[in-house]
């Protein structure tokens, strides 16, 4: 079987369920259901039809892979310098690029549980060892010293998916400071922060921290 000849980390990977399979559900039920399975902005996107129509003439051309226009707009919105902006085709792609960049076979990823499944999925595909961390009543992960000492990467979803718990800027900054001292990479996923309390974002801290990567999302906000 082919499964014997592929990387073990790929063979052991599990499907990460994202929800939003409306067409599949419609074909089974015979009618389109109300979809609560995908955590997307219920308010919809801003009016884009006119802009899309203007760009159709260039649909056959590759875009500039540096995305200077997007990065300038992201800088205006977040205050983060252009050279620190990395566009991606969805958060899942950025999580994959992050794990491929920082994790080697056998490295340890610390992941609070429950949380978004792609952190574990992509860490496993990179060959990392997963250590699940319990979340305390205050929403803070309960890190043990031995776990922190062994970790190559730590993943924090803020506010957390699926619990909705939001950590304060000070709490996440403390984690970033610890990770910087330990030379441990910290990914902070702020996909839902605009729908919560945007002032708790630590995006402006990222340019000053070598080991901090902050993600934001367009579909969620």
C-alpha positions in Angstrom: 0.0 0.0 0.0 1.1 3.6 -0.7 0.5 4.4 3.0 3.7 2.4 3.9 5.9 4.7 1.8 4.9 8.1 2.9 6.2 10.1 5.9 5.0 8.7 9.2 3.8 12.2 10.3 1.5 12.3 7.3 0.2 8.8 7.7 -0.8 9.6 11.3 -2.5 12.9 10.5 -6.2 13.4 11.2 -8.7 15.4 9.2 -9.3 18.8 10.9 -13.0 19.6 10.7 -13.7 23.2 9.8 -17.5 23.1 9.3 -19.3 25.1 6.7 -20.1 22.1 4.5 -23.4 23.6 3.5 -23.6 22.0 0.0 -22.9 18.6 1.4 -25.6 19.0 4.1 -28.1 20.4 1.5 -27.6 17.3 -0.7 -28.4 15.0 2.2 -31.2 17.0 3.7 -32.8 18.2 0.5 -32.9 21.8 1.8 -30.3 24.4 2.8 -29.8 24.5 6.5 -28.9 27.4 8.7 -25.2 27.0 9.2 -23.7 27.4 12.8 -20.7 25.1 12.2 -18.4 27.7 10.7 -17.2 30.6 12.8 -17.4 33.4 10.2 -18.5 37.0 10.5 -22.4 37.0 10.6 -22.4 40.6 9.4 -21.1 39.7 6.0 -18.4 41.3 3.9 -18.2 45.0 2.9 -19.5 45.9 -0.6 -17.0 44.4 -3.0 -19.0 43.8 -6.2 -17.8 46.9 -8.0 -14.2 46.3 -7.0 -14.3 42.7 -8.2 -15.8 43.7 -11.5 -13.0 46.3 -12.1 -10.4 43.6 -11.6 -11.9 40.9 -13.8 -9.9 42.1 -16.8 -6.7 41.0 -15.0 -8.0 37.6 -13.9 -5.7 35.8 -16.2 -2.5 37.3 -14.8 -0.6 36.3 -11.7 -0.7 38.8 -8.9 2.4 40.5 -7.5 3.5 37.9 -4.9 4.7 40.6 -2.6 1.1 42.0 -2.3 2.3 45.6 -1.7 -1.2 47.1 -1.9 -2.6 44.6 0.6 0.4 45.0 3.0 0.0 48.8 2.9 -3.7 48.5 3.7 -2.9 46.0 6.5 -0.3 48.4 7.9 -2.9 51.2 8.0 -5.4 49.0 9.8 -3.1 47.4 12.3 -0.2 49.8 12.7 2.3 47.0 12.1 5.1 47.9 9.6 4.7 46.5 6.1 7.9 44.4 6.3 6.3 42.5 9.2 3.1 41.7 7.3 2.9 38.2 5.8 -0.3 37.7 3.6 -1.7 34.2 3.4 -4.5 32.3 1.7 -6.3 31.7 5.0 -5.1 31.0 8.6 -4.6 27.3 7.8 -1.9 28.2 5.2 -0.2 30.5 7.6 -0.2 27.9 10.4 1.3 25.4 8.0 4.0 27.8 6.9 4.7 28.6 10.6 5.1 25.0 11.6 7.2 24.1 8.5 9.5 27.1 9.3 10.1 26.6 13.0 9.5 22.9 13.8 11.9 20.0 13.1 11.2 16.3 13.6 10.8 15.6 17.3 10.4 19.2 18.4 7.6 19.8 21.0 4.5 21.9 20.4 2.6 23.1 23.4 -1.1 23.4 22.6 -3.9 24.3 25.1 -7.0 22.1 24.9 -9.7 22.5 23.7 -8.7 24.9 20.9 -8.6 25.1 17.1 -7.5 21.8 15.6 -5.1 23.1 12.9 -2.4 23.8 15.5 -2.1 20.1 16.3 -2.7 18.9 12.8 0.0 21.0 11.2 2.5 20.4 14.0 2.0 16.7 13.5 2.6 17.0 9.8 5.8 18.8 10.6 6.9 15.9 12.7 6.5 17.5 16.1 5.5 15.9 19.3 2.3 17.3 20.8 1.9 18.1 24.5 -1.7 19.1 25.3 -2.0 21.7 28.1 -5.1 22.0 30.2 -6.8 25.4 30.3 -7.6 26.7 33.9 -10.8 28.4 35.1 -9.3 31.8 34.4 -8.7 30.9 30.7 -4.9 30.7 31.1 -3.1 27.5 30.0 -1.6 25.6 32.9 2.0 25.3 31.7 4.3 23.1 33.7 7.9 24.1 33.9 9.1 20.9 32.3 6.8 21.5 29.3 7.9 25.1 28.8 11.6 24.0 29.0 11.0 21.4 26.3 8.8 23.4 23.9 9.9 24.7 20.5 6.5 26.3 19.8 3.5 27.4 21.8 0.1 28.1 20.3 -2.5 30.5 21.8 -5.9 31.3 20.3 -7.2 34.6 21.7 -10.1 34.7 22.0 -10.0 31.0 22.1 -12.0 28.8 19.7 -14.3 27.1 20.8 -14.5 28.4 24.4 -14.6 32.2 23.5 -12.3 33.0 26.5 -10.3 36.2 25.9 -7.0 36.7 27.6 -5.9 40.3 28.4 -3.1 42.0 26.5 -1.0 41.8 29.7 -1.5 38.1 30.1 -0.5 37.3 26.5 2.4 39.8 26.7 3.7 37.9 29.7 3.7 34.7 27.6 5.5 36.5 24.8 8.2 37.8 27.2 8.7 34.3 28.6 8.9 32.8 25.1 11.4 35.4 24.0 13.7 34.6 26.9 13.4 30.9 26.3 13.8 31.3 22.5 10.5 29.5 22.1 8.2 30.5 19.2 4.8 31.8 20.1 1.9 31.9 17.7 -1.0 34.0 18.8 -4.1 33.5 16.7 -6.3 36.7 17.0 -8.8 35.6 14.3 -11.8 36.7 16.4 -10.4 39.7 18.2 -12.3 42.3 16.2 -15.5 40.6 17.3 -14.4 40.7 20.9 -12.1 43.4 22.3 -9.6 44.6 19.7 -7.8 46.7 22.3 -6.5 43.4 23.8 -4.5 42.6 20.6 -0.7 42.3 20.9 -0.1 42.7 17.1 2.0 45.9 17.7 4.3 43.8 19.9 5.3 41.5 17.1 7.8 43.7 15.3 9.8 44.0 18.5 9.8 40.2 19.3 11.9 37.8 17.3 9.9 34.7 18.5 6.3 36.1 18.2 3.9 35.6 15.3 0.4 37.1 15.5 -2.3 36.1 13.1 -5.4 38.0 12.0 -8.3 37.0 9.8 -10.5 38.6 7.1 -13.3 36.0 7.1 -13.8 36.3 10.9 -13.7 40.1 11.1 
